[in-house]
Amino acid sequence: MEAEQIETLEKKKITVMGGLVNLVLSALKIGFGWLGQSHALIADGFHSLSDLLTDGLVYYAAHHSGQEADEEHPYGHARFETLGTVILGAVLIAVAGAIVWNAISRFYNDDVISYGWLVLFVAGISIVAKEAMYHLTMRTAKATKSALLKANAWHHRSDAISSCVVLMGVGLEMAGFQHFDSIAAIIVGLMVIKIGFDLVLDASKELVDTSLDAEVVEKIEGIILGTQGVTALHFLRTRKMGESALVDVHIIVEPMISVSEGHLISETVRIALINQVENIGEVMVHIDPEDDEEESPCQDLPLRKEVIVELNQAWDGLAAQQNIKQVKLHYLGGGVLVELELPLNACDTIVNAKALADEYTKKGLSVTFVTKVTVTFS
C-alpha cells in the first residue's frame, strides 16, 4: 500500500473514532443536562453534536484529498483538505461565539441546578475523553502533516474547554458563587475564536497561492544556486497544495551546452529540492540559456525549419552543400548563432578548407538574424 493511501486511512480512522466519541458524549450531555436542569451542559451537548457534522466534513475532505490526480484535477485533490480547514475554522469561530453569547446570557440566569454532582461527573468524562481525542488526533495530524486534522484536533480541545467551563461554573454555583463561570466562559470562547481565525487565515493563504515562508524560499534558492551547472535563477515561485509545496523556477545554464546536459542539471535541481526541503511535492524547472527575466530577446526569431531554408538559400552553389553533416542553432542575444559541420573530405588542403569556411561564414552572416557562424570539418 502506498504511503498516501496509508495516511488517508489513518486520517479516516481517527476521524471515525472522534465521531463515535462525539455521538456518545452528546447523548450523555443533553440527557443529563436536561435531567439536572443545566443549560450549560445542554449547550455543551449540542456543541458535541455539532462536532459530528465537522467529523463528517473531515472524513469527506480526507477521502477526496487522498485521491490521485485526474484530468479534472491535474494537481491532485489536496485542496479539498484546505477548503475543509477553512470551513472547520469558521465552525470553530461560530461555536466559540455561541459559547461567549451563552456565557453572557448566564449573567441574567438564576436557574437552580439539580443533580449537580451528576452534571459534574458527565462534564469530567467529557473533558477526559475530548482531551484524549485532541492528543490522538494531533499526533495523527503531525504524522500525516494534515492541517485539517490539526484543525479538528483543536475542535476536540474546544469541546474539552467548554466542558471545563461547565465543570467550573457548576462547581462554583454549587459552592454559592455567581458569574464566575460566565467570566471564564467568555475568556475561553475568545481563545477558541483566535484559534479559529488562525486556521482560516493559514488555509486561506494556501487557497490564494501565497508563497512559502521567507526562510524556506531562501533555503530553496541556496540549494538551486549550489547545484553544479546553475549560474543564476529567476522567476522562483512557491505555493502550498494541501500537505505539499509546489515550486516553479527558471535556472540559467551555460548557453552552449547540449539539451541533454541542461536536462540533467534541471533534474538534479528537482531531486535536490525534493530530498532536502520538507514537504516539497513537485518541482518544475525551466532551463534558460540567458537571462530573460526582463524580456525574451529571441522570442520573435524564426524556428529551425525557416532558418535552415534561408541558410540553404544563402549557401546555394557552395562546395559540399549537399553533404553538410550537421547544423546546430543557438538562440542567444536576439540572434542565431550557427555551428556548421562539413565533411573532412570537402577540401584537399587546409588553405582550401579555410577559404570554404570563410565563404560559408560570410554568406551565412548575410541572413538577417544570424549573428555568428562557426564552421568545423570532421
C-alpha positions, 0 to 999 in steps of 0.5 A: 500500500502506498504511503498516501493511501496509508495516511488517508486511512489513518486520517479516516480512522481517527476521524471515525473514532472522534465521531463515535466519541462525539455521538456518545458524549452528546447523548450523555450531555443533553440527557443529563443536562436536561435531567439536572436542569443545566443549560450549560451542559445542554449547550455543551451537548449540542456543541458535541453534536455539532462536532459530528457534522465537522467529523463528517466534513473531515472524513469527506475532505480526507477521502477526496484529498487522498485521491490521485490526480485526474484530468479534472484535477491535474494537481491532485485533490489536496485542496479539498483538505484546505477548503475543509480547514477553512470551513472547520475554522469558521465552525470553530469561530461560530461555536466559540461565539455561541459559547461567549453569547451563552456565557453572557446570557448566564449573567441574567440566569438564576436557574437552580441546578439539580443533580449537580454532582451528576452534571459534574461527573458527565462534564469530567468524562467529557473533558477526559475523553475530548482531551484524549481525542485532541492528543490522538488526533494531533499526533495523527495530524503531525504524522500525516502533516494534515492541517485539517486534522490539526484543525479538528484536533483543536475542535476536540480541545474546544469541546474539552474547554467548554466542558471545563467551563461547565465543570467550573461554573457548576462547581462554583454555583454549587459552592454559592458563587455567581458569574464566575463561570460566565467570566471564564466562559467568555475568556475561553470562547475568545481563545477558541475564536483566535484559534479559529481565525488562525486556521482560516487565515493559514488555509486561506493563504494556501487557497490564494497561492501565497508563497512559502515562508521567507526562510524556506524560499531562501533555503530553496534558492541556496540549494538551486544556486549550489547545484553544479551547472546553475549560474543564476535563477529567476522567476522562483515561485512557491505555493502550498497544495494541501500537505505539499509545496509546489515550486516553479523556477527558471535556472540559467545554464551555460548557453552552449551546452547540449539539451541533454546536459541542461536536462540533467542539471534541471533534474538534479535541481528537482531531486535536490529540492525534493530530498532536502526541503520538507514537504516539497511535492513537485518541482518544475524547472525551466532551463534558460540559456540567458537571462530573460527575466526582463524580456525574451530577446529571441522570442520573435526569431524564426524556428529551425525549419525557416532558418535552415531554408534561408541558410540553404538559400544563402549557401546555394552553389557552395562546395559540399552543400549537399553533404553538410553533416550537421547544423546546430542553432543557438538562440542567444542575444536576439540572434542565431548563432550557427555551428556548421559541420562539413565533411573532412573530405570537402577540401584537399588542403587546409588553405582550401578548407579555410577559404570554404569556411570563410565563404560559408561564414560570410554568406551565412552572416548575410541572413538577417538574424544570424549573428555568428557562424562557426564552421568545423570539418570532421 
